[in-house]
Amino acid sequence: MHDDVGMLLRRAGFGPTASELAAAKKAGYRATVARLMAPAGPDRGAATSPMPELGRDPFDDLPDPTTEQRAAAESLRKQHTDAIIRWWLDRMTVADHQANEKLLFFWHGHWATSIRKVGSPQFMLAQHRKIRSSPNFRVMARKLVSDPALVYWLDGQLNTKHAPNENLARELMELFMLGIGNYTEQDVKEAGRALTGWKTDLGVPETAIFFPADHDASRKKILGSTARFDAYTLVDHLAKQPACARFIAARLWFRYVSSSAPIARSTQEKLISAYPVGLNMLRVLFEDEQFRSGRHRLVKQPVEWLIGAMRQLNIRPAHFSEQTLHQVVSGLTGLGQVPFAPQSVGGWPSGAAWLNSAAAQVRLGLADLLAGLAEFDHLTAEGLATVLAIDTWTNRTYQTLKQAKNPRQLLILGLASPEYLVN
């Protein structure tokens, strides 16, 4: 049972501290699930990491910038991008309500939108606020369908009744709401027409702007229903489809339980009954026996690995020097996962994709950086297991750890160990 509690904390959050794990073991599995899904009181840890105020996008009101103006604006955008990455890494590290923060990171990867194309940190932060403030998936879909970052990311600003663009419509159905096999090409075409008329403006990061003259207001037939669908009624229609609840349930399983084994029908039906509230779906999942049988089925994503290590070593990104922040972001870039910059509209990979020789070298470099920031005068292999919330070391790993010459080397080896990488 205690091993189940440790796995629960590692899957539901980013990695428990030694004191959090000890308290959870004392409380028991069910009580810990209840506390994670409905934490009491405000998140005091998160309150120490306020969201940054960026001001206006530096390219706003620069329709034809000079070379000097463009360079200055790009430099400021880089500063803003660093600020939001630093902030979210810090927030994930210090948040007490770990399940909420982990679920938000799940949704970020689900509605994968990257600053690499979007460009504007203001757009990305506004999207983040929408996801964070959404009480359930249906509300989230409504907010994001007119979100400037998502609209621009998927060329929605080019979609007019005279020149339809189906990118956003296709990804809404394929990757965000229904899944492959639950719609037709004709449904995509009709949905594309429903999404016409939206434009983005750097001066208005909170919402795209609707131009009725560019919208196709005629009737469309989508998934068997005919109506004058627009962006909002379209996502309402998609969110009510049985396929949508099934799809979200499967995605939660994929990221929280196993990226290789399919979700059991009985488990999926339980999650569907809790749709569309994400935390309710997670509670059902964590209480299901199939979840507890999923030990050693997930490789930690790079951000999960990093945040867990910083939580356990009492390291805060808010206190990083500019050089250290650059090294961390560079390391995450080398590992292939940077917040606000998913690799593609399909989000980040999972499973063994993170375990390759190139990633191992980058991870060792990051582990060395973290170990240098940690404060340990003395540390043993047994003590390290407690610090990193590891149930037990294998004999092979234990023998390797025993050869470490100092606490820093011991930490590096522990952070790179299979026991720490695979949950």
C-alpha positions as CSV (number, residue, x, y, z in Angstrom):
1,M,0.0,0.0,0.0
2,H,2.8,2.4,0.8
3,D,4.3,1.8,-2.6
4,D,0.9,2.6,-4.1
5,V,0.9,5.9,-2.2
6,G,4.3,6.8,-3.6
7,M,3.3,6.0,-7.2
8,L,0.1,8.0,-6.7
9,L,2.0,11.1,-5.6
10,R,4.5,10.8,-8.4
11,R,1.8,10.4,-11.0
12,A,-0.7,12.9,-9.7
13,G,1.9,15.6,-9.1
14,F,5.5,16.3,-10.1
15,G,7.2,14.3,-7.4
16,P,6.7,14.3,-3.6
17,T,9.1,15.7,-1.1
18,A,10.2,13.3,1.7
19,S,7.8,15.0,4.2
20,E,4.9,14.9,1.7
21,L,5.4,11.2,1.1
22,A,5.7,10.4,4.9
23,A,2.4,12.3,5.5
24,A,0.6,10.5,2.7
25,K,1.8,7.1,3.9
26,K,0.4,7.9,7.3
27,A,-2.9,9.1,5.9
28,G,-3.4,6.1,3.5
29,Y,-4.2,5.8,-0.1
30,R,-7.8,6.8,-0.2
31,A,-7.4,9.8,2.0
32,T,-4.5,10.9,-0.1
33,V,-6.5,10.7,-3.3
34,A,-9.3,12.8,-1.6
35,R,-6.8,15.4,-0.4
36,L,-5.1,15.7,-3.9
37,M,-8.4,16.1,-5.7
38,A,-10.0,18.5,-3.2
39,P,-7.2,20.3,-1.3
40,A,-8.3,22.3,1.7
41,G,-7.7,26.0,1.7
42,P,-5.8,28.3,-0.7
43,D,-2.5,27.2,-2.4
44,R,0.0,29.0,-0.2
45,G,3.0,27.8,-2.1
46,A,1.6,29.0,-5.4
47,A,0.8,32.3,-3.8
48,T,4.5,32.9,-3.5
49,S,4.9,32.7,-7.3
50,P,2.6,35.4,-8.8
51,M,2.0,35.4,-12.5
52,P,4.2,38.0,-14.3
53,E,2.8,41.2,-15.8
54,L,4.2,41.5,-19.2
55,G,2.7,44.7,-20.5
56,R,2.0,45.1,-24.3
57,D,3.6,42.9,-26.9
58,P,6.6,44.9,-28.2
59,F,5.5,44.4,-31.8
60,D,2.0,45.9,-31.2
61,D,1.7,49.1,-33.2
62,L,4.8,48.3,-35.2
63,P,3.3,47.4,-38.6
64,D,6.5,48.2,-40.5
65,P,9.4,48.1,-38.0
66,T,12.9,49.3,-38.9
67,T,15.8,46.9,-38.5
68,E,16.6,48.5,-35.1
69,Q,13.0,48.4,-33.9
70,R,12.6,44.8,-34.9
71,A,15.8,43.8,-33.0
72,A,14.7,45.7,-29.9
73,A,11.2,44.1,-30.0
74,E,12.7,40.6,-30.5
75,S,15.0,41.1,-27.6
76,L,12.1,42.2,-25.3
77,R,10.0,39.2,-26.5
78,K,12.9,37.0,-25.5
79,Q,12.9,38.6,-22.0
80,H,9.1,38.1,-21.7
81,T,9.4,34.5,-22.9
82,D,12.1,33.8,-20.3
83,A,9.9,35.4,-17.7
84,I,6.9,33.2,-18.3
85,I,9.0,30.0,-18.5
86,R,10.8,30.9,-15.3
87,W,7.5,31.7,-13.6
88,W,5.7,28.5,-14.6
89,L,8.7,26.3,-13.7
90,D,8.7,28.0,-10.3
91,R,4.9,27.7,-9.8
92,M,5.0,24.0,-10.6
93,T,7.8,23.6,-8.1
94,V,6.3,25.4,-5.2
95,A,2.6,24.7,-5.7
96,D,1.0,22.8,-2.8
97,H,-2.0,21.7,-4.9
98,Q,0.2,19.5,-7.1
99,A,-2.6,17.6,-8.8
100,N,-4.1,20.9,-10.1
101,E,-0.8,22.0,-11.4
102,K,0.0,18.7,-13.0
103,L,-3.4,18.6,-14.7
104,L,-2.8,22.1,-16.1
105,F,0.5,20.9,-17.6
106,F,-1.5,18.0,-19.1
107,W,-3.9,20.4,-20.7
108,H,-1.1,22.5,-22.0
109,G,0.3,19.5,-23.8
110,H,-3.2,18.5,-25.0
111,W,-4.0,21.8,-26.6
112,A,-0.4,22.0,-27.8
113,T,0.4,25.5,-28.8
114,S,4.0,26.8,-29.3
115,I,5.5,30.2,-28.8
116,R,7.9,29.2,-31.6
117,K,5.3,30.0,-34.2
118,V,2.9,32.2,-32.1
119,G,5.7,34.6,-31.2
120,S,3.9,36.6,-28.6
121,P,4.5,35.7,-24.9
122,Q,1.4,37.8,-24.2
123,F,-0.7,35.4,-26.4
124,M,0.8,32.4,-24.7
125,L,0.2,33.7,-21.1
126,A,-3.4,34.7,-22.0
127,Q,-4.0,31.1,-23.2
128,H,-2.5,29.8,-20.0
129,R,-4.9,31.9,-18.0
130,K,-7.9,30.5,-19.9
131,I,-6.9,26.9,-19.3
132,R,-6.2,27.6,-15.6
133,S,-9.5,29.3,-15.1
134,S,-11.7,26.7,-16.9
135,P,-13.8,24.6,-14.4
136,N,-14.2,21.8,-17.0
137,F,-13.3,20.6,-20.5
138,R,-16.4,22.0,-22.2
139,V,-15.8,25.5,-20.8
140,M,-12.1,25.2,-21.8
141,A,-13.0,24.3,-25.4
142,R,-15.3,27.3,-25.6
143,K,-12.5,29.6,-24.3
144,L,-9.8,28.2,-26.5
145,V,-11.7,28.1,-29.8
146,S,-11.3,31.9,-30.0
147,D,-8.0,32.1,-28.2
148,P,-5.5,34.2,-30.2
149,A,-2.6,31.8,-29.6
150,L,-4.5,28.7,-30.8
151,V,-6.1,30.6,-33.7
152,Y,-2.8,31.9,-34.9
153,W,-1.0,28.6,-34.3
154,L,-3.4,26.7,-36.5
155,D,-3.8,29.5,-39.2
156,G,-7.4,30.3,-38.1
157,Q,-6.7,34.0,-38.8
158,L,-6.5,33.0,-42.5
159,N,-9.9,31.2,-42.5
160,T,-12.6,33.2,-44.3
161,K,-15.7,32.3,-46.1
162,H,-14.0,33.2,-49.4
163,A,-10.8,31.2,-48.6
164,P,-11.6,28.4,-46.1
165,N,-8.7,27.0,-44.0
166,E,-9.3,23.7,-42.3
167,N,-6.3,23.4,-40.0
168,L,-8.0,24.4,-36.8
169,A,-11.1,22.4,-37.6
170,R,-9.1,19.3,-38.4
171,E,-7.0,19.5,-35.2
172,L,-10.1,20.2,-33.1
173,M,-11.5,16.9,-34.2
174,E,-8.4,14.8,-34.5
175,L,-6.2,15.9,-31.6
176,F,-8.3,18.0,-29.2
177,M,-11.8,16.7,-28.9
178,L,-12.8,13.5,-30.8
179,G,-9.8,11.4,-32.0
180,I,-9.2,9.8,-35.3
181,G,-12.1,7.7,-36.7
182,N,-14.8,9.7,-35.1
183,Y,-15.5,12.1,-37.9
184,T,-15.4,12.3,-41.7
185,E,-13.5,14.6,-44.1
186,Q,-16.8,16.3,-44.8
187,D,-17.3,17.0,-41.1
188,V,-13.8,18.7,-41.2
189,K,-14.8,20.9,-44.2
190,E,-18.1,21.9,-42.6
191,A,-16.4,22.6,-39.3
192,G,-13.8,24.8,-41.1
193,R,-16.7,26.9,-42.5
194,A,-18.0,27.3,-38.9
195,L,-14.7,28.6,-37.7
196,T,-14.4,31.4,-40.3
197,G,-14.1,35.1,-39.5
198,W,-11.6,35.2,-36.6
199,K,-8.5,37.5,-36.7
200,T,-5.8,38.1,-34.1
201,D,-4.5,41.4,-32.9
202,L,-1.3,41.8,-30.8
203,G,-3.0,44.6,-28.9
204,V,-5.8,42.2,-27.8
205,P,-4.2,39.1,-26.3
206,E,-7.2,37.9,-24.4
207,T,-9.4,37.0,-27.4
208,A,-9.4,36.8,-31.2
209,I,-11.6,39.4,-32.9
210,F,-14.7,38.2,-34.9
211,F,-15.4,39.8,-38.3
212,P,-19.0,38.8,-39.3
213,A,-18.3,39.8,-42.9
214,D,-15.7,37.0,-43.2
215,H,-17.8,34.4,-41.5
216,D,-19.8,31.8,-43.3
217,A,-23.2,32.0,-41.6
218,S,-25.0,29.4,-43.8
219,R,-26.2,26.1,-42.5
220,K,-23.6,23.2,-42.1
221,K,-24.1,19.5,-41.4
222,I,-21.6,18.3,-38.8
223,L,-21.6,14.8,-37.2
224,G,-25.2,14.3,-38.3
225,S,-26.6,17.6,-37.1
226,T,-27.5,20.6,-39.3
227,A,-27.4,24.2,-38.0
228,R,-25.8,27.6,-38.6
229,F,-22.8,26.5,-36.7
230,D,-20.2,29.1,-35.5
231,A,-17.1,28.6,-33.5
232,Y,-18.8,28.4,-30.1
233,T,-21.8,26.2,-31.2
234,L,-19.3,23.9,-33.0
235,V,-17.2,23.2,-29.9
236,D,-20.4,22.8,-27.8
237,H,-21.6,20.2,-30.4
238,L,-18.2,18.4,-30.4
239,A,-18.0,18.4,-26.6
240,K,-21.4,16.7,-26.3
241,Q,-20.4,13.8,-28.6
242,P,-19.9,10.5,-26.8
243,A,-16.6,10.2,-28.7
244,C,-15.3,13.3,-26.9
245,A,-15.7,11.9,-23.4
246,R,-14.1,8.6,-24.5
247,F,-11.2,10.5,-26.1
248,I,-10.4,12.6,-23.1
249,A,-10.6,9.5,-20.8
250,A,-8.1,7.7,-23.1
251,R,-5.7,10.7,-23.1
252,L,-5.7,10.9,-19.3
253,W,-4.9,7.2,-19.2
254,F,-2.1,7.7,-21.7
255,R,-0.4,10.4,-19.7
256,Y,-1.1,9.3,-16.2
257,V,-1.1,5.5,-16.3
258,S,0.4,3.9,-19.4
259,S,1.6,5.1,-22.8
260,S,1.7,1.6,-24.2
261,A,-1.2,-0.4,-22.7
262,P,-4.7,0.6,-23.8
263,I,-7.3,1.8,-21.3
264,A,-9.6,-1.0,-20.0
265,R,-13.2,-0.6,-21.0
266,S,-14.4,-0.7,-17.4
267,T,-12.0,2.1,-16.5
268,Q,-12.9,4.2,-19.5
269,E,-16.6,4.0,-18.6
270,K,-15.9,5.2,-15.1
271,L,-13.9,8.2,-16.4
272,I,-16.7,9.0,-18.9
273,S,-19.1,9.1,-16.0
274,A,-17.0,11.9,-14.5
275,Y,-16.6,13.9,-17.7
276,P,-16.2,16.9,-18.3
277,V,-14.5,17.9,-15.0
278,G,-10.8,16.9,-15.3
279,L,-10.1,16.5,-11.5
280,N,-13.2,14.4,-11.1
281,M,-12.0,12.1,-14.0
282,L,-8.6,11.9,-12.3
283,R,-10.2,10.9,-9.0
284,V,-12.0,8.1,-10.6
285,L,-8.8,7.0,-12.3
286,F,-6.7,7.0,-9.2
287,E,-9.4,5.1,-7.3
288,D,-9.5,2.4,-10.0
289,E,-7.6,-0.8,-9.5
290,Q,-6.2,-0.6,-13.0
291,F,-4.3,2.6,-12.0
292,R,-2.5,0.8,-9.1
293,S,-1.5,-2.0,-11.4
294,G,0.3,0.3,-13.7
295,R,3.6,0.5,-11.9
296,H,6.7,1.1,-14.0
297,R,4.7,1.9,-17.1
298,L,5.6,5.5,-17.4
299,V,8.9,7.3,-18.2
300,K,8.9,10.8,-16.6
301,Q,8.7,13.6,-19.1
302,P,11.7,16.0,-18.9
303,V,9.6,18.7,-17.2
304,E,8.2,16.2,-14.7
305,W,11.7,15.0,-14.0
306,L,13.1,18.5,-13.5
307,I,10.3,19.8,-11.3
308,G,10.3,16.7,-9.1
309,A,14.0,17.1,-8.6
310,M,13.7,20.8,-7.7
311,R,10.9,20.1,-5.3
312,Q,12.9,17.4,-3.5
313,L,16.1,19.4,-3.5
314,N,14.5,22.6,-2.3
315,I,15.5,24.6,-5.4
316,R,13.4,27.4,-6.8
317,P,13.6,28.7,-10.4
318,A,12.6,32.1,-9.1
319,H,16.0,32.4,-7.5
320,F,18.0,31.3,-10.6
321,S,20.5,33.7,-12.0
322,E,20.0,34.6,-15.7
323,Q,22.8,32.2,-16.5
324,T,21.3,29.4,-14.6
325,L,17.9,29.9,-16.2
326,H,19.5,29.8,-19.6
327,Q,21.3,26.6,-18.7
328,V,18.1,25.0,-17.5
329,V,16.1,26.1,-20.6
330,S,18.9,25.0,-22.8
331,G,18.9,21.6,-21.1
332,L,15.1,21.2,-21.5
333,T,15.5,22.2,-25.1
334,G,18.1,19.5,-25.5
335,L,15.7,17.0,-23.9
336,G,12.9,18.2,-26.2
337,Q,10.4,19.7,-23.7
338,V,10.2,23.4,-22.9
339,P,7.0,24.9,-21.3
340,F,5.1,27.0,-23.8
341,A,6.9,25.3,-26.7
342,P,5.4,21.9,-27.5
343,Q,7.2,20.2,-30.4
344,S,4.1,20.0,-32.6
345,V,0.4,20.3,-32.5
346,G,0.4,16.7,-31.4
347,G,2.1,17.7,-28.2
348,W,5.1,16.0,-26.7
349,P,6.0,12.3,-27.0
350,S,5.8,9.8,-24.1
351,G,7.4,6.6,-22.9
352,A,10.7,5.4,-24.2
353,A,11.1,8.3,-26.6
354,W,12.7,10.2,-23.7
355,L,15.3,7.4,-23.1
356,N,18.0,7.7,-25.7
357,S,21.8,8.3,-25.4
358,A,21.6,12.0,-26.5
359,A,19.0,12.7,-23.8
360,A,21.0,10.8,-21.2
361,Q,24.0,13.2,-21.7
362,V,21.8,16.3,-21.5
363,R,20.0,14.9,-18.4
364,L,23.4,14.2,-16.7
365,G,24.3,17.8,-17.4
366,L,21.1,19.1,-15.8
367,A,21.5,16.7,-12.9
368,D,25.0,18.1,-12.3
369,L,23.6,21.7,-12.4
370,L,20.9,20.8,-9.8
371,A,23.3,18.9,-7.6
372,G,25.5,22.0,-7.6
373,L,22.6,24.1,-6.4
374,A,21.5,21.6,-3.6
375,E,22.9,21.8,-0.1
376,F,24.1,18.5,1.3
377,D,27.2,18.1,3.4
378,H,26.7,14.4,3.9
379,L,24.5,12.0,2.0
380,T,24.2,8.2,1.7
381,A,22.5,6.0,-0.8
382,E,19.8,5.3,1.8
383,G,19.4,8.9,2.6
384,L,19.2,9.8,-1.1
385,A,16.3,7.3,-1.6
386,T,14.4,9.2,1.1
387,V,15.2,12.6,-0.4
388,L,14.1,11.5,-3.9
389,A,11.1,9.5,-2.6
390,I,12.4,6.3,-4.1
391,D,10.8,3.1,-2.8
392,T,14.0,1.1,-3.1
393,W,17.2,0.8,-5.2
394,T,17.9,-2.2,-7.3
395,N,21.1,-4.0,-6.3
396,R,22.8,-2.8,-9.5
397,T,21.9,0.9,-8.8
398,Y,22.8,0.6,-5.2
399,Q,26.2,-0.7,-6.0
400,T,26.7,2.1,-8.4
401,L,25.6,4.7,-5.8
402,K,28.0,3.3,-3.2
403,Q,30.9,4.2,-5.5
404,A,30.0,7.9,-5.5
405,K,32.9,10.0,-4.0
406,N,30.8,12.9,-2.7
407,P,27.2,14.0,-2.2
408,R,27.1,15.9,-5.5
409,Q,28.2,12.8,-7.5
410,L,25.7,10.7,-5.5
411,L,22.9,13.1,-6.4
412,I,23.8,13.1,-10.1
413,L,23.7,9.3,-10.2
414,G,20.4,9.1,-8.3
415,L,18.7,11.6,-10.6
416,A,19.8,9.7,-13.6
417,S,18.9,6.3,-12.2
418,P,16.2,4.1,-13.8
419,E,14.4,4.1,-10.5
420,Y,14.0,7.9,-10.7
421,L,13.3,8.1,-14.4
422,V,10.6,5.4,-14.6
423,N,7.5,5.4,-12.4
